[in-house]
Amino acid sequence: WFQHPESPVMERLVKFHDFVFGIEVAIVLLVLGIMLYIMIRFNAKANPVPSKNTHNTFLEVVWTVIPIIILVVIAVPSFKFLYYADHTTKPEMTLKVIGNQWFWSYAYPDNGNIQFDSLIVAKEDLKPGQPRLLTVDNSVVLPVHTNIRILNTSNDVIHDWAIPSLGLKLDTTPGRMNENWVRINKEGDYYGMCSELCGINHGFMPIHVHAVSKAAFAEWVASKTKKKSASANTNSAVHVVQTTGR
């Protein structure tokens, strides 16, 4: 079954799945019932003289029209969901996801252009309580109750940034920018994996999203921006010293 949905996209996906699953069950039961009826009603013992009818125009129309109607009934909500999950019309911030062999890079262009890489933590370096194969050195921090536009691309081959509980799954394609979005319902930790075979370490590209309140996210951005500024000042000072030394 699905993980518990924690975003509007995933909530709609679960409802659509349940809707289509109900139709599939009904079709299976109908076909099974028809097969049982045929086996009982038209076996050699119950029907020693076989029918010589070759076709029935009415039945042929029925089993052509009914599947068309079923497909239309499935297609309409399917397209509505695809357009809903494609992008948000009112983004409040942007997260850029870059796939690499074999780690992820992230950028926050609307929040001081914070950038960092996120690599898996080796089994021997795990702390108590940290999940194996899902723990990373730098988690993605995102605010809850915020429309977040996600831009996906890659530096080498096709990867796939997927977090099941948030309804996120989209290829990161080199030379192309793919877009989807998320609005996280509540604070917590959400995990995913690369879902596109991308090489020998494909199974070692975990994703960890740490969802926090908007206030906590603002504090995180401020701390990251401060560190970035301090690092830039240090590099500038070193450059001045080197230039003066010359």
Salt bridges, closest charged atoms under 4 A:
GLU6 OE2 - HIS4 ND1 3.01
GLU6 OE2 - LYS186 NZ 3.67
ASP18 OD1 - HIS17 ND1 3.12
ASP86 OD2 - HIS87 ND1 2.97
GLU92 OE2 - ARG183 NH1 3.59
GLU92 OE1 - LYS214 NZ 3.89
ASP156 OD1 - HIS159 NE2 2.79
ASP160 OD2 - LYS169 NZ 3.54
ASP189 OD1 - HIS208 NE2 2.77
ASP189 OD1 - HIS210 ND1 2.83
